[in-house]
Each structure stands twice: as C-alpha cells, then as structure tokens.
Amino acid sequence: MISTHLTVAAVIEKRGRFLVVEELVDGHKVINQPAGHVEQGETFIDAVVREVREETAWRFTPAAINGVYLWQHPDSGERFLRVAFCGNCHDHDARLALDDGIIRTLWLTRAELVKRRDALRSPMVLRVIDDYRKDVRFPLRMFQHLEIEDLASHAQVV
C-alpha cells in the first residue's frame, strides 16, 4: 500500500528572493522550501513554524495558506499532501544547528530556481512559488485542528 505523507512548506520572500534550503536526500543535493512532515498531535501551523526554525534558524510567522498540493513521486509512487503557507521570517539565530541533511539556506529568485530546475526536490517547489506570485491566498483558519475531546463533546451536543 502506498502511503500519503502529510507535509507543510513555507514560502518566504524578501526583495524578490525566496528562502530555500539545499539538502541532501538519498545522496543527492536538492533544493526545497523549508518543509517537512506534520508530527503526531501537531497542528499545520505548529508544524510549519517548527520546520522553518529547524531547517533555517529563522522564526516564521504564517500570514496565509497559499495552496494545498497533492503530488505522487514518479519512481517510488509515494504521495505527498503539502499545505503551503506564506509569511514572514524574523529573529534569525545563526548559532542554531540546522536539521540533519540540511546543507545550507539560500535566498534565490524565481529565475535562479528555474535555472536549477533539475535540482528541485519536486515540482511542488516552483508551483508553490508561482501560486504565491499570483496572490493565491486562503485564510489560516481554513483548516481546523480538532482534538478528540472536542469531537466527543460536539457529538454529545448534537
């Protein structure tokens, strides 16, 4: 059975450049947005804030959701459901060690990313940036995180 990975990513732009990470995946250097899996019990927002901090040493403040993307890896067949957030970063802490596999952070223009298209981790990298540039935005409250207790109390009321 092919699994679907629930992931988040952050689009952060400053002066026409996007914050990306160069990381080592299966022995290959690839470029991706700060991104990663949503951990058990974690909200989407908590996950994207944590991933940006761990992968870039920046604090991230999400402003909106700029898309939800489903992609299937052509070789492995694994599926990835990515919720992409856009927002701002602040309070960089250069003393923090970056996540395992992260080589460095880069600020690249869209044109520079296109030149490195073969190094992008997935087609989602450019698609998310293109949607961001088209001003695609959804409110952060689009997704609701419900705890099991919330569901049980709601069921009793209905």
SERO-4910 file (N, C-alpha, C, O; in steps of 0.05 Angstrom, whole numbers):
BEGIN
 pado doro    nc1    nc2    nc3   cac1   cac2   cac3    cc1    cc2    cc3    oc1    oc2    oc3
  Met    A     17    -23      0      0      0      0     18     25      0     37     27     16
  Ile    A     12     44    -17     27     69    -19     16     88      2     -8     92      4
  Ser    A     34    100     17     26    118     38     25    147     27     38    153      7
  Thr    A     10    164     41      9    192     34     22    207     58     13    204     81
  His    A     42    222     52     56    238     72     43    265     75     40    279     56
  Leu    A     36    272    100     25    299    105     47    318    112     61    314    132
  Thr    A     51    338     95     74    356     98     65    385     97     43    392     88
  Val    A     82    402    106     78    431    105    103    444     92    124    432     92
  Ala    A     99    468     81    122    482     70    117    512     74     94    521     77
  Ala    A    139    527     73    136    556     77    148    571     53    170    565     43
  Val    A    133    591     43    142    609     22    148    635     36    130    648     47
  Ile    A    174    643     35    182    668     49    198    684     28    218    675     17
  Glu    A    188    708     22    201    725      2    211    750     15    197    763     31
  Lys    A    235    758      7    246    784     14    259    796    -10    278    784    -22
  Arg    A    250    819    -18    261    834    -41    265    816    -66    285    817    -79
  Gly    A    244    801    -72    244    785    -96    259    758    -95    263    744   -115
  Arg    A    269    752    -71    284    727    -67    269    709    -47    256    719    -29
  Phe    A    270    683    -52    255    664    -35    275    648    -19    296    639    -28
  Leu    A    267    644      7    284    627     25    280    598     18    257    588     19
  Val    A    301    585     11    301    556      5    324    542     20    342    555     30
  Val    A    322    516     21    344    501     33    356    483     12    342    472     -5
  Glu    A    382    479     15    396    459     -1    399    436     19    411    439     40
  Glu    A    390    412     11    391    389     29    401    365     14    400    363    -10
  Leu    A    410    346     30    419    320     19    397    300     22    389    293     45
  Val    A    387    289      0    366    269      0    375    245    -17    380    248    -41
  Asp    A    377    222     -4    387    198    -18    413    202    -34    416    193    -56
  Gly    A    431    217    -21    457    222    -33    458    244    -54    479    249    -66
  His    A    435    258    -59    434    279    -79    428    306    -66    412    307    -47
  Lys    A    441    327    -75    435    354    -66    410    363    -80    409    363   -105
  Val    A    390    372    -65    365    382    -77    358    409    -63    368    415    -42
  Ile    A    340    423    -76    331    449    -66    301    447    -60    286    436    -76
  Asn    A    293    457    -37    265    455    -29    259    480    -12    277    494     -2
  Gln    A    233    485     -9    225    505     11    231    493     38    234    468     40
  Pro    A    233    509     59    233    497     86    207    481     88    185    492     86
  Ala    A    209    456     94    186    438     93    191    413    109    214    406    115
  Gly    A    170    399    115    173    374    129    146    362    137    125    373    131
  His    A    148    340    150    124    325    159    110    337    183    123    349    200
  Val    A     84    334    184     69    342    207     71    319    227     65    296    220
  Glu    A     80    325    251     83    305    271     57    299    286     39    316    286
  Gln    A     56    276    298     32    268    314     24    289    334     41    298    350
  Gly    A     -1    297    334    -12    316    353     -5    345    346    -12    363    362
  Glu    A      7    350    324     16    377    316     -4    390    297    -15    376    280
  Thr    A     -9    415    299    -26    430    280     -9    436    256     16    435    257
  Phe    A    -22    444    234     -7    452    210     10    476    216     34    476    208
  Ile    A     -1    495    230     15    520    236     39    513    254     61    523    249
  Asp    A     34    497    275     56    490    292     78    476    276    102    480    280
  Ala    A     70    458    258     89    443    242    106    461    224    130    458    222
  Val    A     93    480    210    108    497    191    127    516    207    149    522    198
  Val    A    118    526    229    135    543    246    160    527    255    182    537    254
  Arg    A    155    503    265    177    486    274    196    479    251    220    481    255
  Glu    A    185    471    229    203    463    206    220    486    197    244    482    191
  Val    A    209    510    195    225    533    186    248    538    206    270    542    198
  Arg    A    241    537    231    262    541    252    284    520    250    308    526    251
  Glu    A    276    495    248    295    473    248    313    473    223    336    466    224
  Glu    A    301    481    200    316    479    175    331    504    167    349    503    151
  Thr    A    323    527    179    335    553    171    345    570    194    360    589    189
  Ala    A    338    564    218    344    580    242    329    607    242    336    624    258
  Trp    A    309    610    226    292    634    226    266    627    241    257    604    240
  Arg    A    254    647    254    227    645    265    208    653    242    213    673    229
  Phe    A    187    638    239    168    642    217    141    649    228    131    636    247
  Thr    A    129    670    217    101    678    224     84    674    199     86    690    180
  Pro    A     67    653    199     50    649    176     29    671    173     18    681    194
  Ala    A     23    680    149      3    700    144    -21    688    130    -44    698    134
  Ala    A    -17    668    113    -39    656     98    -30    629     88     -6    622     88
  Ile    A    -49    614     78    -44    589     64    -44    596     34    -63    609     25
  Asn    A    -24    588     19    -25    594     -9    -30    570    -27    -28    572    -51
  Gly    A    -36    547    -14    -44    525    -31    -41    498    -16    -27    495      4
  Val    A    -56    479    -27    -55    451    -17    -49    434    -42    -64    436    -62
  Tyr    A    -28    419    -41    -18    405    -65    -15    375    -60     -5    367    -39
  Leu    A    -24    359    -79    -21    330    -77     -3    322   -101     -9    328   -124
  Trp    A     19    309    -94     38    301   -115     46    272   -109     50    264    -86
  Gln    A     49    256   -131     58    229   -128     86    227   -141     90    234   -164
  His    A    105    216   -126    132    213   -136    132    192   -159    121    170   -155
  Pro    A    143    199   -182    141    181   -205    156    155   -201    149    135   -214
  Asp    A    177    154   -185    193    130   -181    182    112   -159    177     88   -163
  Ser    A    178    124   -135    170    108   -112    140    104   -110    131     86    -97
  Gly    A    125    122   -123     96    120   -121     85    133    -95     61    135    -91
  Glu    A    103    142    -77     94    155    -53     80    180    -59     86    194    -78
  Arg    A     60    187    -43     44    211    -47     50    231    -25     54    223     -2
  Phe    A     49    256    -32     55    277    -13     32    298    -15     26    309    -36
  Leu    A     20    302      8     -1    323     10     13    346     25     19    344     49
  Arg    A     17    368     11     32    391     22     13    415     26     -1    423      7
  Val    A     13    426     50     -1    451     56     21    472     57     39    471     74
  Ala    A     19    491     38     39    512     36     29    538     48      7    547     43
  Phe    A     46    549     65     40    574     79     59    596     69     81    590     61
  Cys    A     49    620     68     66    643     63     66    661     87     47    661    102
  Gly    A     88    675     91     90    692    114    117    705    115    131    707     95
  Asn    A    125    714    139    150    728    142    168    714    163    158    699    180
  Cys    A    194    719    160    212    708    179    226    730    194    229    753    183
  His    A    235    725    218    248    744    235    265    730    255    264    705    257
  Asp    A    281    744    270    297    732    292    314    708    284    311    687    295
  His    A    331    713    264    350    692    256    370    686    278    381    705    290
  Asp    A    375    661    284    394    653    304    416    636    291    412    611    289
  Ala    A    437    648    282    459    634    268    472    613    285    487    596    275
  Arg    A    468    613    312    480    593    329    466    567    328    477    546    337
  Leu    A    441    566    319    426    541    318    437    522    297    443    530    274
  Ala    A    439    497    304    447    477    284    422    471    267    400    469    277
  Leu    A    427    468    241    405    462    223    399    432    223    417    416    231
  Asp    A    375    424    216    366    396    215    386    379    200    401    388    183
  Asp    A    387    353    208    403    333    193    395    334    163    372    335    157
  Gly    A    415    334    146    410    334    118    410    361    105    414    364     81
  Ile    A    406    382    121    405    410    110    434    419    107    449    419    127
  Ile    A    442    426     83    469    435     78    472    465     83    490    474     97
  Arg    A    452    480     73    453    509     76    426    521     68    410    508     55
  Thr    A    422    546     75    399    561     66    408    580     44    431    589     43
  Leu    A    390    587     26    396    605      3    372    623     -1    349    616      6
  Trp    A    377    647    -11    356    665    -19    359    667    -49    377    680    -59
  Leu    A    340    655    -64    342    654    -93    317    667   -106    295    666    -96
  Thr    A    322    679   -129    299    689   -145    286    666   -159    296    644   -161
  Arg    A    262    671   -170    248    651   -185    265    642   -209    267    619   -215
  Ala    A    278    662   -223    294    656   -246    318    637   -238    325    619   -253
  Glu    A    330    642   -215    352    625   -206    342    597   -200    356    577   -205
  Leu    A    317    595   -189    306    569   -184    300    554   -210    305    530   -212
  Val    A    290    568   -230    285    556   -256    311    545   -268    311    524   -280
  Lys    A    333    560   -266    359    551   -276    368    525   -262    383    510   -273
  Arg    A    358    522   -237    366    498   -222    343    477   -221    342    461   -203
  Arg    A    325    479   -240    301    462   -241    307    432   -236    293    419   -222
  Asp    A    329    422   -247    336    394   -243    344    387   -215    344    364   -207
  Ala    A    350    408   -199    358    403   -171    334    406   -152    337    402   -128
  Leu    A    311    415   -162    288    418   -144    279    391   -134    277    372   -149
  Arg    A    272    390   -108    263    365    -96    238    354   -109    235    329   -111
  Ser    A    220    371   -117    196    362   -130    185    386   -147    193    408   -143
  Pro    A    166    380   -164    153    402   -180    137    421   -162    130    443   -170
  Met    A    131    413   -137    116    430   -119    131    455   -112    119    476   -106
  Val    A    158    455   -113    174    478   -105    167    502   -122    160    523   -111
  Leu    A    169    499   -148    162    522   -166    132    528   -166    124    551   -168
  Arg    A    116    507   -165     87    511   -166     77    528   -143     61    546   -146
  Val    A     88    522   -119     80    538    -95     89    567    -98     74    585    -91
  Ile    A    113    571   -108    122    599   -112    106    613   -133     99    637   -130
  Asp    A     99    599   -155     83    612   -176     55    619   -165     45    641   -172
  Asp    A     43    602   -149     17    609   -138     20    632   -118      2    650   -118
  Tyr    A     41    633   -103     46    656    -86     48    682   -102     36    702    -94
  Arg    A     63    681   -123     66    705   -140     40    713   -154     37    737   -161
  Lys    A     22    695   -157     -5    701   -168    -24    711   -147    -48    715   -152
  Asp    A    -14    714   -122    -30    723    -99    -52    703    -91    -73    711    -81
  Val    A    -47    678    -95    -65    658    -85    -62    657    -55    -40    652    -44
  Arg    A    -84    662    -40    -84    663    -11   -110    652      0   -131    658    -10
  Phe    A   -107    637     21   -131    627     36   -126    633     65   -103    634     74
  Pro    A   -147    638     81   -143    645    109   -131    622    125   -135    599    119
  Leu    A   -115    629    145   -103    609    162   -124    591    175   -118    568    181
  Arg    A   -147    602    180   -168    587    194   -182    567    175   -201    553    183
  Met    A   -172    565    150   -184    546    131   -184    518    142   -202    502    137
  Phe    A   -163    510    156   -161    484    168   -165    486    198   -154    504    211
  Gln    A   -181    469    209   -186    469    238   -174    444    250   -177    422    239
  His    A   -161    447    272   -149    424    286   -167    417    309   -171    433    328
  Leu    A   -179    393    308   -197    385    329   -184    363    346   -174    343    335
  Glu    A   -185    366    372   -176    346    390   -198    325    393   -222    332    389
  Ile    A   -192    301    401   -212    280    405   -233    289    425   -256    281    423
  Glu    A   -224    304    446   -243    313    466   -264    332    453   -287    332    461
  Asp    A   -255    349    434   -273    367    420   -294    352    405   -318    359    406
  Leu    A   -286    331    392   -304    315    376   -324    301    394   -348    300    388
  Ala    A   -315    290    417   -333    276    435   -353    295    447   -377    288    449
  Ser    A   -345    320    455   -364    338    467   -384    348    445   -407    353    452
  His    A   -375    352    421   -393    360    399   -413    339    394   -437    345    389
  Ala    A   -405    314    394   -424    292    389   -446    290    410   -468    283    404
  Gln    A   -439    297    435   -459    297    457   -479    319    453   -502    316    460
  Val    A   -471    342    443   -488    365    439   -508    360    416   -531    367    418
  Val    A   -498    348    395   -515    344    371   -534    322    375   -550    315    357
***
